[in-house]
Amino acid sequence: MFIGFLLVAAATLTVGVLFAAFYLADGMTRSKRNRVQGTPGDLGLRYEEVQFLTADRLTLRGWFLESPGARATVVLVHDLEATRADPAHGLLNLTRDYVRRGISVFTFDLRGHGESAGRRDSFGTNERLDVLAAVAFVRRRSGAQPVLLHGFGFGAALGIAAAARNTDVTAVIADSSFLTMRQYLRSRWRNVPAPLFALATVFAHRIFHADVEALQPVKSIAQVTAPVLLIHNEGDERVPVAHSLNLAAASLDGRDQVWVIADRGGHATAYLDAPDAYMRRVLEVVEQVAPSRVLVAQAG
């Protein structure tokens, strides 16, 4: 009788743990879609609505803003739960600042975000295809013009990973990247017991095709042949500044730099906090790969 009770209790506990792990895996991979708030037209900018396909045939939507006589094109990659017009990171204003300085911009919604197709996050497994498709679109549109990736948070991590696989990327600006997707998720779900979290990641992989090991910027950065600028707020509580410092340490390229904004909190808010200083730093990267003097010489 007592043994039977123990067996029933053990079976009930096992079912409960399995259900909890499935529920957690579903929550971690379900896209948190937000509405695209505003357009470049709100800032007086001319733009083109764009649709393009990824390698796995998913339709993504974005905007292309051409700056007359542009010397480069920047592809903006937003953070998780954000959009191409993310106000939390000032993406519309950043787009305007790039265009006004003679740099074209392509900004788009990752799968499962904004107005792009998709319902699941895959921890970078498939989102890497989104960034590669965006770079390919810009390359077809802009020819041999230098292409830079400028990402925020998750988008910064994707930018590093994409640049490691695509030599068409001439520079990366990674604002508040994390070291690995596993570390990032564990931090966000820190109150979940470790065994339950581990089981949930197994379910996420097996059921929802989201591999927690797929996105590891700390390994990818050594394979990037383009210069990388790492930006981080010293007081970032979501992704501590140690992530960018360790990424810089893992880099094998002497051109890579890390810019830590002292006494600043917030996640990836450096542009909003100090837009002029921010633009000076990113334009130094643009100048490195697309010198303005070359453009002047060509015009002459």
SULFEN-V745758 format. One record per residue. N is the residue number from 1. RES is the residue in one small letter. BURIAL is I if it has 16 or more other C-alpha atoms within 10 Angstrom, else O. Layout:
# SULFEN-V745758
n;res;burial
N;RES;BURIAL
N;RES;BURIAL
This chain:
# SULFEN-V745758
n;res;burial
1;m;O
2;f;O
3;i;O
4;g;O
5;f;O
6;l;O
7;l;O
8;v;O
9;a;O
10;a;O
11;a;O
12;t;O
13;l;O
14;t;O
15;v;O
16;g;O
17;v;I
18;l;I
19;f;O
20;a;I
21;a;I
22;f;I
23;y;O
24;l;I
25;a;I
26;d;I
27;g;O
28;m;I
29;t;I
30;r;I
31;s;I
32;k;I
33;r;I
34;n;O
35;r;O
36;v;I
37;q;O
38;g;O
39;t;O
40;p;I
41;g;O
42;d;O
43;l;O
44;g;O
45;l;I
46;r;O
47;y;I
48;e;O
49;e;O
50;v;O
51;q;O
52;f;I
53;l;O
54;t;I
55;a;O
56;d;O
57;r;O
58;l;O
59;t;I
60;l;I
61;r;I
62;g;I
63;w;I
64;f;I
65;l;I
66;e;I
67;s;I
68;p;O
69;g;O
70;a;I
71;r;I
72;a;I
73;t;I
74;v;I
75;v;I
76;l;I
77;v;I
78;h;I
79;d;I
80;l;I
81;e;I
82;a;I
83;t;I
84;r;I
85;a;I
86;d;I
87;p;O
88;a;O
89;h;I
90;g;I
91;l;I
92;l;I
93;n;I
94;l;I
95;t;I
96;r;I
97;d;O
98;y;I
99;v;I
100;r;O
101;r;O
102;g;I
103;i;I
104;s;I
105;v;I
106;f;I
107;t;I
108;f;I
109;d;I
110;l;I
111;r;I
112;g;I
113;h;I
114;g;I
115;e;I
116;s;I
117;a;O
118;g;I
119;r;O
120;r;I
121;d;I
122;s;I
123;f;I
124;g;I
125;t;I
126;n;I
127;e;I
128;r;I
129;l;I
130;d;I
131;v;I
132;l;I
133;a;I
134;a;I
135;v;I
136;a;I
137;f;I
138;v;I
139;r;I
140;r;O
141;r;O
142;s;I
143;g;O
144;a;O
145;q;I
146;p;I
147;v;I
148;l;I
149;l;I
150;h;I
151;g;I
152;f;I
153;g;I
154;f;I
155;g;I
156;a;I
157;a;I
158;l;I
159;g;I
160;i;I
161;a;I
162;a;I
163;a;I
164;a;I
165;r;O
166;n;O
167;t;O
168;d;I
169;v;I
170;t;I
171;a;I
172;v;I
173;i;I
174;a;I
175;d;I
176;s;I
177;s;I
178;f;I
179;l;I
180;t;I
181;m;I
182;r;I
183;q;I
184;y;I
185;l;O
186;r;O
187;s;O
188;r;O
189;w;O
190;r;O
191;n;O
192;v;O
193;p;O
194;a;O
195;p;O
196;l;I
197;f;I
198;a;I
199;l;I
200;a;I
201;t;I
202;v;I
203;f;I
204;a;I
205;h;I
206;r;O
207;i;O
208;f;I
209;h;I
210;a;I
211;d;I
212;v;I
213;e;O
214;a;I
215;l;I
216;q;I
217;p;I
218;v;I
219;k;I
220;s;I
221;i;I
222;a;I
223;q;I
224;v;I
225;t;I
226;a;I
227;p;I
228;v;I
229;l;I
230;l;I
231;i;I
232;h;I
233;n;I
234;e;I
235;g;I
236;d;I
237;e;O
238;r;I
239;v;I
240;p;I
241;v;I
242;a;O
243;h;I
244;s;I
245;l;I
246;n;O
247;l;I
248;a;I
249;a;O
250;a;I
251;s;I
252;l;O
253;d;I
254;g;O
255;r;O
256;d;I
257;q;I
258;v;I
259;w;I
260;v;I
261;i;I
262;a;O
263;d;O
264;r;O
265;g;I
266;g;I
267;h;I
268;a;I
269;t;I
270;a;I
271;y;I
272;l;I
273;d;I
274;a;O
275;p;I
276;d;O
277;a;O
278;y;I
279;m;I
280;r;O
281;r;O
282;v;I
283;l;I
284;e;O
285;v;I
286;v;I
287;e;O
288;q;O
289;v;I
290;a;I
291;p;O
292;s;I
293;r;O
294;v;O
295;l;O
296;v;O
297;a;O
298;q;O
299;a;O
300;g;O
